[in-house]
Amino acid sequence: MEINLDDVEYVGETSVTIRKSRRRITVPKEVAEQLGLLDGNRIRWILFKDGRLYLSKADKLQQKRTAE
């Protein structure tokens, strides 16, 4: 996979916590601030077959649909 470092805002690692059926991750402060994440916001995850992961803040329309 090619990455243009001019397009990169942040690179970091976090750990996953698994307790029974619950899985938790910690969103790094820099990422949460850049995305404007607040408690209760939803995150969209897209996992590609080659193992790449795309993560973004779900838009407000998507969050509203999920809450209904």
CNS distance restraints for C-alpha pairs under 8 A (distance, minus, plus):
assign (resid   3 and name CA) (resid   7 and name CA) 7.88 0.50 0.50
assign (resid   4 and name CA) (resid   8 and name CA) 7.06 0.50 0.50
assign (resid  10 and name CA) (resid  30 and name CA) 7.42 0.50 0.50
assign (resid  10 and name CA) (resid  31 and name CA) 7.28 0.50 0.50
assign (resid  12 and name CA) (resid  28 and name CA) 7.76 0.50 0.50
assign (resid  14 and name CA) (resid  25 and name CA) 7.17 0.50 0.50
assign (resid  14 and name CA) (resid  26 and name CA) 6.37 0.50 0.50
assign (resid  14 and name CA) (resid  27 and name CA) 7.51 0.50 0.50
assign (resid  14 and name CA) (resid  28 and name CA) 7.35 0.50 0.50
assign (resid  15 and name CA) (resid  25 and name CA) 6.48 0.50 0.50
assign (resid  15 and name CA) (resid  26 and name CA) 7.19 0.50 0.50
assign (resid  16 and name CA) (resid  23 and name CA) 6.94 0.50 0.50
assign (resid  16 and name CA) (resid  24 and name CA) 5.83 0.50 0.50
assign (resid  16 and name CA) (resid  25 and name CA) 4.92 0.50 0.50
assign (resid  16 and name CA) (resid  26 and name CA) 7.49 0.50 0.50
assign (resid  17 and name CA) (resid  23 and name CA) 5.76 0.50 0.50
assign (resid  17 and name CA) (resid  24 and name CA) 5.10 0.50 0.50
assign (resid  17 and name CA) (resid  25 and name CA) 6.36 0.50 0.50
assign (resid  18 and name CA) (resid  22 and name CA) 5.84 0.50 0.50
assign (resid  18 and name CA) (resid  23 and name CA) 4.57 0.50 0.50
assign (resid  18 and name CA) (resid  24 and name CA) 6.44 0.50 0.50
assign (resid  19 and name CA) (resid  23 and name CA) 6.54 0.50 0.50
assign (resid  27 and name CA) (resid  31 and name CA) 6.58 0.50 0.50
assign (resid  27 and name CA) (resid  32 and name CA) 6.23 0.50 0.50
assign (resid  28 and name CA) (resid  32 and name CA) 6.25 0.50 0.50
assign (resid  29 and name CA) (resid  33 and name CA) 6.05 0.50 0.50
assign (resid  30 and name CA) (resid  34 and name CA) 6.11 0.50 0.50
assign (resid  31 and name CA) (resid  35 and name CA) 6.09 0.50 0.50
assign (resid  32 and name CA) (resid  36 and name CA) 5.77 0.50 0.50
assign (resid  32 and name CA) (resid  37 and name CA) 4.93 0.50 0.50
assign (resid  32 and name CA) (resid  38 and name CA) 7.74 0.50 0.50
assign (resid  33 and name CA) (resid  37 and name CA) 6.39 0.50 0.50
assign (resid  35 and name CA) (resid  56 and name CA) 7.81 0.50 0.50
assign (resid  35 and name CA) (resid  57 and name CA) 6.55 0.50 0.50
assign (resid  37 and name CA) (resid  41 and name CA) 6.17 0.50 0.50
assign (resid  37 and name CA) (resid  57 and name CA) 7.31 0.50 0.50
assign (resid  41 and name CA) (resid  57 and name CA) 7.55 0.50 0.50
assign (resid  41 and name CA) (resid  58 and name CA) 7.62 0.50 0.50
assign (resid  41 and name CA) (resid  63 and name CA) 7.53 0.50 0.50
assign (resid  42 and name CA) (resid  57 and name CA) 6.27 0.50 0.50
assign (resid  42 and name CA) (resid  58 and name CA) 5.48 0.50 0.50
assign (resid  42 and name CA) (resid  63 and name CA) 6.45 0.50 0.50
assign (resid  43 and name CA) (resid  55 and name CA) 6.85 0.50 0.50
assign (resid  43 and name CA) (resid  56 and name CA) 5.75 0.50 0.50
assign (resid  43 and name CA) (resid  57 and name CA) 4.58 0.50 0.50
assign (resid  43 and name CA) (resid  58 and name CA) 5.12 0.50 0.50
assign (resid  44 and name CA) (resid  55 and name CA) 5.68 0.50 0.50
assign (resid  44 and name CA) (resid  56 and name CA) 5.29 0.50 0.50
assign (resid  44 and name CA) (resid  57 and name CA) 5.97 0.50 0.50
assign (resid  44 and name CA) (resid  58 and name CA) 5.36 0.50 0.50
assign (resid  45 and name CA) (resid  53 and name CA) 7.07 0.50 0.50
assign (resid  45 and name CA) (resid  54 and name CA) 5.89 0.50 0.50
assign (resid  45 and name CA) (resid  55 and name CA) 4.77 0.50 0.50
assign (resid  45 and name CA) (resid  56 and name CA) 6.85 0.50 0.50
assign (resid  46 and name CA) (resid  53 and name CA) 5.73 0.50 0.50
assign (resid  46 and name CA) (resid  54 and name CA) 4.98 0.50 0.50
assign (resid  46 and name CA) (resid  55 and name CA) 6.39 0.50 0.50
assign (resid  47 and name CA) (resid  51 and name CA) 6.49 0.50 0.50
assign (resid  47 and name CA) (resid  52 and name CA) 5.98 0.50 0.50
assign (resid  47 and name CA) (resid  53 and name CA) 4.56 0.50 0.50
assign (resid  47 and name CA) (resid  54 and name CA) 6.38 0.50 0.50
assign (resid  48 and name CA) (resid  52 and name CA) 5.25 0.50 0.50
assign (resid  48 and name CA) (resid  53 and name CA) 6.19 0.50 0.50
assign (resid  58 and name CA) (resid  62 and name CA) 6.12 0.50 0.50
assign (resid  58 and name CA) (resid  63 and name CA) 6.41 0.50 0.50
assign (resid  59 and name CA) (resid  63 and name CA) 6.34 0.50 0.50
assign (resid  60 and name CA) (resid  64 and name CA) 6.09 0.50 0.50
assign (resid  61 and name CA) (resid  65 and name CA) 6.32 0.50 0.50
assign (resid  62 and name CA) (resid  66 and name CA) 6.27 0.50 0.50
assign (resid  63 and name CA) (resid  67 and name CA) 6.30 0.50 0.50
assign (resid  64 and name CA) (resid  68 and name CA) 6.48 0.50 0.50
